[in-house]
């Protein structure tokens, strides 16, 4: 469910109480672990943590690079962790660590779906958020873009 909210406060206020509490708790962990240089904004209809265009403007779509996001979808809540899907190794390490918590892993393309806060290994989410500085994230994006250009020849 895409939100038309223009502020994080507006987004949270529009959520039902149970969803607001879960999203607010995950947001708090993200903010506590978010490396300096990322910004929290509303983008793509969800709470987004991104590398500002002032940091890296050469994006394929002219929009800031999304590092993470939070959303209340129709049938679930989601935390989007684009950093873990940049390499197969990072994805596999995350999934192994997630499974080791004993919680059910429900993932999609860059998203971890959960129905209630207790379903999410919140400390692992904090660790993942803390794992990539803005500079390291941008460097990985540049490396991936260079590989794609090279493959296209």
trRosetta pair geometry for C-beta under 8 A, 3 or more apart (Angstrom, degrees):
i j d omega theta_ij theta_ji phi_ij phi_ji
1 45 7.9 -141 123 155 48 129
1 71 7.7 170 59 171 68 104
1 72 6.5 -30 58 104 114 75
1 73 5.7 150 10 -146 76 38
1 74 5.2 123 -41 -60 99 69
2 44 7.6 -99 -130 159 102 56
2 45 3.3 -51 -158 -155 80 169
2 46 7.7 -86 -130 -40 59 81
3 11 5.3 84 131 -123 165 92
3 14 6.6 142 -139 74 120 147
3 42 7.5 -90 91 -156 115 119
3 45 4.7 143 40 -170 59 78
3 46 6.7 115 24 -77 108 46
3 71 7.9 -161 -6 -138 108 87
3 72 7.8 64 -51 50 119 94
4 45 7.3 -16 -63 -120 35 90
5 8 7.8 98 133 -98 129 13
5 10 3.9 173 -153 108 106 104
5 11 3.9 -179 79 -71 158 68
5 13 8.0 148 -118 47 135 89
5 14 6.0 -145 -65 4 124 138
5 42 5.8 -134 103 -129 85 152
6 10 6.2 32 46 46 59 153
6 42 5.8 -179 -166 61 25 149
7 10 4.3 96 58 6 86 104
7 11 6.9 -146 95 -7 47 83
7 42 6.2 -118 -95 -19 9 131
8 11 5.5 -51 -149 33 34 114
8 12 6.3 31 155 -16 67 105
8 27 7.7 131 -171 -147 127 148
8 40 6.4 9 -60 145 146 112
8 41 7.8 -132 -48 -152 100 17
8 42 6.2 -164 -62 -56 58 92
8 47 5.4 64 -121 -113 96 108
9 12 5.9 -56 -147 39 29 108
9 13 6.2 31 155 -22 64 110
10 13 5.7 -54 -142 36 30 113
10 14 6.5 28 159 -21 63 108
10 42 7.8 -24 60 -63 106 153
11 14 6.2 -65 -157 32 27 109
11 15 7.2 31 149 -30 61 103
11 42 6.1 170 -43 -104 130 118
11 46 7.5 105 -148 -145 149 34
11 47 6.0 -176 89 -57 160 92
12 15 5.9 -53 -160 17 38 115
12 20 5.4 91 -173 -142 77 97
12 23 6.6 -162 -113 96 84 124
12 24 6.2 73 -138 -75 128 98
12 27 8.0 -61 -84 -6 124 162
13 20 7.7 56 -93 -117 17 134
15 19 4.4 -122 179 94 116 108
15 20 4.0 155 87 -67 116 81
15 23 6.3 -173 -67 23 177 140
15 72 5.5 143 -117 -25 116 164
16 19 4.9 75 60 19 82 106
16 20 6.7 -153 88 -13 34 93
17 20 5.6 -58 -141 35 26 113
17 21 6.4 26 161 -21 64 105
18 21 6.0 -53 -151 32 29 111
18 22 6.7 23 154 -13 63 107
18 116 7.4 -50 171 -116 111 95
19 22 5.8 -57 -148 40 34 108
19 23 6.0 28 158 -14 70 110
19 72 4.8 61 177 -122 135 134
19 77 6.4 171 -142 -80 90 114
20 23 6.0 -58 -141 43 27 106
20 24 5.9 28 159 -21 64 112
21 24 5.8 -56 -142 38 24 112
21 25 6.4 26 157 -21 61 107
21 117 7.3 -82 118 -30 89 134
22 25 5.8 -55 -149 33 29 111
22 26 6.6 22 156 -11 64 105
22 77 5.7 -119 116 -57 133 170
22 114 7.8 -154 178 104 135 112
22 116 6.1 -131 -93 -153 140 48
22 117 4.3 -155 -125 -54 88 93
23 26 5.9 -57 -148 41 32 106
23 27 6.0 38 152 -24 66 109
23 47 7.4 130 179 12 115 139
23 70 5.5 124 -152 159 93 129
23 72 6.1 -63 -61 -56 138 101
23 77 6.4 -149 -72 -145 85 128
24 27 5.4 -52 -144 37 30 117
24 28 6.4 37 154 -25 63 101
25 28 5.8 -48 -151 28 31 113
25 29 6.9 28 152 -14 61 103
25 117 5.4 24 68 -122 147 140
25 122 7.1 -58 141 -120 105 142
26 29 5.8 -55 -154 37 36 111
26 30 6.3 38 149 -20 67 105
26 70 5.8 152 100 -115 123 130
26 77 7.8 161 -2 150 151 133
26 79 5.8 -132 180 -80 144 125
26 117 7.2 -153 -45 -119 91 92
26 120 6.8 -9 -91 106 116 161
26 122 6.8 -132 -103 -124 69 97
26 125 6.5 -45 -146 127 92 162
27 30 5.6 -54 -148 36 33 113
27 31 6.2 29 156 -17 67 107
27 47 6.4 -27 -104 129 116 163
27 70 5.9 -78 -75 -4 86 167
28 31 5.9 -55 -145 39 29 109
28 32 6.3 30 155 -20 63 109
29 32 5.7 -55 -145 37 30 112
29 33 6.3 2 163 3 64 116
29 122 5.4 -154 -71 -180 165 99
29 123 7.8 -125 -147 -91 134 34
29 125 5.9 70 117 93 137 111
29 126 4.6 -98 178 -74 103 100
29 129 7.4 143 131 16 83 148
30 33 6.4 -81 -149 51 24 94
30 34 5.7 42 158 -52 69 106
30 49 6.3 -144 169 -45 128 148
30 68 6.3 -161 -139 109 128 146
30 70 7.2 -129 -14 -43 155 121
30 79 7.9 -169 -67 -143 124 120
30 125 7.2 -57 -71 144 77 108
30 126 7.4 -135 -78 -101 35 62
30 129 5.2 -172 -133 -113 65 160
31 34 5.6 -34 -129 7 29 120
31 40 7.0 -15 -94 -57 97 147
32 126 6.6 -22 82 -132 105 117
33 126 4.2 158 -40 -162 154 77
33 127 7.4 -85 -154 -56 151 19
33 129 4.3 99 103 87 117 116
33 130 4.1 -85 -176 -54 101 96
34 38 5.3 -106 180 61 111 129
34 40 7.6 -51 -121 -56 177 102
34 49 6.0 -129 -123 -149 130 142
34 68 8.0 -128 -105 39 102 133
34 129 5.7 -57 -81 164 58 117
34 130 7.6 -99 -68 -83 15 58
35 38 6.3 89 71 -4 71 108
35 129 8.0 -173 -10 149 75 72
35 130 6.6 117 -50 -143 86 49
35 132 7.0 -124 7 95 140 44
35 133 4.7 -140 164 -116 162 56
35 134 6.3 -153 102 -24 117 74
36 133 7.9 -5 55 -143 69 90
36 134 7.5 -80 98 -7 53 117
37 51 7.0 4 138 -125 99 77
37 52 7.9 -126 173 14 67 97
37 55 6.3 93 -179 -98 106 148
37 133 7.0 56 38 -178 138 78
37 134 3.5 -96 111 -11 136 146
37 135 7.6 23 99 -28 175 72
38 49 5.0 29 161 176 131 93
38 50 6.4 144 -158 66 85 22
38 51 6.3 -58 -108 -78 71 52
38 67 5.6 -69 -122 28 133 150
38 134 5.9 -174 -55 -79 72 105
39 49 7.2 172 80 -149 34 53
39 50 6.0 -31 59 62 82 76
39 52 5.3 58 0 -60 129 102
39 64 7.8 -52 50 -177 112 166
40 47 6.7 -6 -167 -175 95 94
40 48 7.3 154 -152 82 48 45
40 49 5.6 -21 -94 -96 67 74
41 47 8.0 159 86 -155 29 52
41 48 5.5 -28 70 67 75 95
41 50 6.5 -44 33 25 111 115
41 64 8.0 87 39 47 141 149
42 45 7.7 11 179 -122 92 13
42 46 7.3 174 -148 86 66 19
42 47 6.5 -44 -98 -98 62 47
42 48 6.8 103 -146 16 16 94
43 46 7.3 -35 72 61 52 64
43 48 4.0 -50 45 25 101 152
43 50 6.5 12 28 -27 154 144
43 63 7.3 140 -170 -176 133 124
43 64 7.2 -96 -106 53 170 109
43 66 7.1 -153 93 -90 131 108
43 69 7.8 -106 69 -109 89 123
44 48 6.3 94 33 -65 100 136
44 66 7.3 -15 4 -81 141 147
44 69 7.0 -36 68 -127 123 159
45 71 7.3 51 111 -122 83 120
46 69 4.8 72 109 173 125 118
46 70 6.1 -171 173 80 105 43
46 71 3.8 -52 -119 -82 132 100
46 80 7.6 91 108 4 152 127
47 69 6.2 153 85 -161 55 67
47 70 4.4 -6 61 54 111 97
47 71 7.3 -170 28 -68 73 56
48 66 5.5 -73 -159 -126 114 101
48 68 7.6 160 -157 90 50 47
48 69 4.6 -18 -105 -104 66 100
49 66 7.4 90 70 -161 51 64
49 67 5.0 -65 107 66 91 102
49 68 4.4 7 49 58 118 88
49 69 6.7 -158 18 -74 72 48
49 129 7.7 24 87 -142 166 108
50 64 4.1 84 152 124 134 124
50 65 5.9 155 -162 80 85 47
50 66 5.1 -47 -98 -102 97 46
50 67 5.9 171 -106 5 33 85
51 55 4.8 -105 175 80 92 135
51 56 5.4 17 129 30 128 111
51 64 5.9 -175 76 -175 54 95
51 65 4.3 5 43 57 108 106
51 67 6.3 100 -29 -44 82 110
51 134 5.1 134 -113 -150 103 98
51 137 6.1 -171 -52 96 133 128
51 138 5.9 158 -163 -68 166 99
52 55 5.0 101 63 2 74 99
52 56 8.0 126 84 31 45 63
52 64 5.6 -48 -128 -118 27 131
53 56 7.1 -92 -141 77 33 42
53 57 4.7 57 -175 -101 83 80
53 59 7.6 -89 -111 1 84 120
53 63 7.8 -101 -72 -173 109 25
53 64 5.2 -100 -47 -81 73 82
54 57 7.4 37 -82 -57 16 101
55 134 5.8 -65 -170 165 155 132
55 138 6.6 -133 141 -69 105 144
56 59 6.9 92 125 -52 93 90
56 64 7.9 103 70 -143 82 65
56 65 6.1 5 78 -8 125 124
56 138 4.6 -179 -58 -128 148 123
56 141 7.2 100 153 72 160 142
59 62 6.0 -161 74 -50 98 11
59 63 6.0 -92 99 58 150 48
59 64 7.1 177 -29 -124 157 11
59 65 6.0 -167 -97 -63 126 78
60 145 7.7 -170 -55 -113 103 115
65 82 8.0 -146 170 92 85 152
65 137 6.9 160 120 138 139 115
65 138 6.9 166 27 -95 161 72
65 141 5.9 -73 -124 -78 148 162
66 69 6.0 -15 -171 -40 122 113
66 80 7.1 -4 147 114 125 131
66 82 5.7 108 102 -11 85 147
67 82 6.1 -131 -152 49 24 107
67 83 6.0 20 -162 -42 77 107
67 132 7.2 -162 -150 85 116 122
67 134 7.9 -80 -70 -107 145 68
67 137 5.8 -26 -108 -146 109 160
68 79 6.9 -9 -172 179 103 86
68 80 5.9 157 -160 86 48 70
68 81 5.5 4 -112 -103 92 54
68 82 6.8 -143 -75 15 44 81
68 83 7.3 -33 -60 1 87 104
68 129 6.1 -24 -37 -110 162 93
69 78 7.9 15 100 110 89 96
69 79 7.4 169 84 -158 47 46
69 80 4.0 10 48 43 92 119
70 77 7.7 -10 -169 180 83 97
70 78 7.3 163 -153 89 41 58
70 79 5.7 -13 -101 -107 71 70
70 80 7.5 -139 -60 16 28 80
71 77 7.2 168 90 -161 50 57
71 78 4.9 -7 60 59 93 99
71 80 7.2 39 3 -20 108 107
72 77 5.6 -29 -109 -110 60 78
73 76 5.3 5 63 64 111 68
73 77 6.9 169 21 -104 80 20
73 78 5.5 45 -15 -9 119 115
73 113 7.6 -53 38 -124 138 102
76 106 7.7 -119 -146 115 158 140
76 113 4.4 22 141 -167 154 105
76 114 6.5 134 -174 63 103 24
76 115 5.7 -74 -124 -83 79 63
77 113 7.2 137 73 -158 45 57
77 114 5.4 -33 67 72 96 77
77 115 6.9 140 15 -118 89 16
77 116 7.9 107 14 -77 127 21
78 108 7.8 -34 -132 32 130 118
78 111 4.4 -10 -168 -168 121 123
78 112 6.7 148 -154 70 66 44
78 113 5.3 -29 -96 -99 85 62
78 114 7.5 151 -91 22 37 69
79 111 7.0 147 75 -153 35 69
79 112 5.1 -14 61 55 88 99
79 114 7.6 11 2 12 96 113
79 120 7.2 89 2 -140 131 142
79 125 6.1 -3 129 -134 166 130
80 110 5.1 33 -160 134 89 98
80 111 4.8 -38 -96 -93 72 78
80 112 7.9 -177 -85 16 27 68
81 84 4.8 24 125 13 114 112
81 85 7.2 127 99 -11 74 93
81 94 7.4 170 108 -146 146 159
81 110 6.4 -163 61 -171 47 71
81 111 7.7 133 16 -108 69 29
81 112 6.5 23 4 -10 114 108
81 125 7.6 -135 -75 -137 132 77
81 128 5.5 -4 -148 141 141 140
81 129 7.7 -102 -121 -72 103 67
82 85 5.9 -72 -157 43 44 104
82 86 7.0 64 149 -50 72 92
82 110 4.9 6 -93 -145 63 130
83 86 6.0 -36 -159 -6 37 118
83 90 7.0 -105 141 164 70 150
83 128 6.9 158 76 171 119 91
83 131 6.9 158 133 79 144 107
83 132 4.7 -156 -143 9 144 151
83 137 6.1 -69 -102 -113 108 103
83 140 7.6 91 -139 66 74 157
84 90 4.9 -155 -148 140 53 103
84 91 5.5 111 151 -91 83 54
84 93 7.9 -132 -147 67 100 87
84 94 4.4 22 -156 -32 139 156
84 110 7.9 145 61 -132 84 64
84 128 5.9 -29 -56 -153 121 126
85 90 7.3 -108 -41 92 14 111
85 91 5.5 58 -106 -82 52 112
85 109 7.3 86 -143 -170 164 59
85 110 4.9 -95 8 -90 151 77
86 90 6.1 22 54 44 79 147
86 140 4.9 40 163 156 153 133
86 141 7.6 -83 -127 -72 131 57
86 144 6.4 -110 -160 -53 92 139
87 90 4.5 92 60 6 92 101
87 91 6.9 -159 90 -4 49 85
87 140 7.5 -96 -34 -152 102 124
88 91 5.7 -58 -149 40 33 112
88 92 6.0 31 156 -18 69 109
89 92 5.9 -57 -144 39 28 108
89 93 6.2 27 158 -19 64 108
90 93 5.8 -54 -144 37 28 111
90 94 6.3 29 156 -19 63 107
91 94 5.9 -59 -152 36 28 110
91 95 6.3 22 156 -15 66 109
92 95 5.8 -56 -143 40 30 108
92 96 6.2 32 157 -19 65 107
93 96 5.8 -54 -146 37 28 111
93 97 6.2 26 156 -16 64 109
94 97 5.8 -59 -147 40 28 109
94 98 6.1 31 154 -23 65 108
94 124 7.7 119 -152 169 75 115
94 128 6.3 49 -116 -100 115 128
95 98 5.5 -51 -144 34 31 115
95 99 6.3 30 157 -17 64 105
95 105 6.2 71 -147 -153 80 159
95 107 7.2 -78 -99 -10 102 153
96 99 5.9 -56 -147 38 29 108
96 100 6.3 34 152 -25 63 108
97 100 5.6 -53 -149 31 31 117
97 101 7.3 39 151 -27 60 96
97 121 7.9 -154 134 96 86 155
97 124 5.7 157 132 -134 114 125
97 127 7.9 -104 157 82 155 142
98 101 6.0 -52 -168 18 36 112
98 103 6.8 -79 178 69 77 98
98 105 4.9 93 122 -94 129 113
98 112 7.7 -154 -119 -127 148 133
98 121 6.1 -173 -133 25 65 134
98 124 6.1 147 -90 143 66 164
99 102 7.9 62 172 -63 42 22
99 105 5.8 -46 -73 -27 77 131
101 121 4.0 -80 -124 -88 175 140
101 124 6.4 -95 -50 -29 141 138
103 119 6.1 128 -164 -175 118 50
103 120 7.0 130 166 -110 161 12
103 121 5.3 -164 20 -44 141 93
104 119 6.7 -40 50 -159 94 98
105 112 7.6 -71 -153 -139 70 97
106 112 7.0 102 77 -168 64 59
106 113 4.4 -69 113 65 112 98
106 114 7.0 152 53 -74 116 51
107 111 6.7 160 -156 87 61 52
107 112 5.5 -30 -101 -102 80 61
107 113 7.1 -177 -93 10 24 82
108 111 4.6 1 55 56 98 100
108 113 6.5 61 -10 -30 104 110
112 120 7.1 106 127 -125 123 102
112 125 7.7 -137 57 -95 151 106
114 117 7.5 81 132 -98 135 21
114 119 4.1 168 -155 91 103 117
114 120 4.4 -46 -79 -58 170 100
115 119 5.7 78 42 -6 73 156
116 119 5.4 105 61 -5 64 104
117 120 6.0 -69 -160 35 42 107
117 122 7.1 13 -176 -63 90 123
120 125 6.5 13 163 -33 112 134
121 124 4.0 36 112 15 113 120
121 125 6.8 156 93 -19 64 83
122 125 5.5 -50 -152 31 38 115
122 126 6.6 41 151 -19 66 101
123 126 5.5 -49 -153 35 38 115
123 127 6.5 42 148 -21 66 102
124 127 5.5 -50 -148 34 35 114
124 128 6.4 35 153 -19 66 103
125 128 5.8 -54 -149 36 31 110
125 129 6.4 33 153 -20 64 106
126 129 5.7 -54 -147 35 31 112
126 130 6.3 24 157 -14 65 110
127 130 5.9 -62 -147 41 28 108
127 131 6.4 45 152 -48 63 104
128 131 5.5 -44 -152 6 32 124
132 136 4.9 -135 -157 89 75 115
132 137 4.6 92 150 -64 123 91
132 140 7.5 -50 -144 3 134 138
133 136 4.6 93 51 9 81 101
133 137 6.8 -143 91 -5 41 88
134 137 5.7 -57 -147 38 30 113
134 138 6.2 28 156 -17 66 108
135 138 5.9 -56 -146 39 28 108
135 139 6.2 31 154 -21 64 107
136 139 5.6 -52 -146 35 31 114
136 140 6.5 33 154 -19 64 103
137 140 5.9 -55 -153 34 30 110
137 141 6.6 30 150 -18 64 105
138 141 5.5 -53 -149 36 35 113
138 142 6.3 37 152 -20 66 104
139 142 5.6 -54 -148 37 32 112
139 143 6.4 35 152 -21 65 105
140 143 5.6 -51 -147 35 33 114
140 144 6.4 32 155 -18 65 105
141 144 5.9 -56 -149 37 30 109
141 145 6.3 30 153 -18 65 107
142 145 5.7 -55 -146 38 31 112
142 146 6.3 32 155 -21 65 106
143 146 5.7 -55 -148 35 29 111
143 147 6.5 31 153 -19 63 105
144 147 5.7 -52 -150 35 32 113
144 148 6.5 33 152 -19 64 105
145 148 5.7 -54 -150 35 32 112
145 149 6.4 32 153 -18 65 105
146 149 5.7 -53 -148 37 32 111
146 150 6.3 34 153 -22 65 107
147 150 5.6 -56 -147 36 31 113
147 151 6.4 32 155 -20 65 105
148 151 5.8 -53 -148 34 31 111
148 152 6.5 26 155 -16 64 107
149 152 5.9 -59 -151 38 31 108
150 153 7.2 31 173 -76 36 44
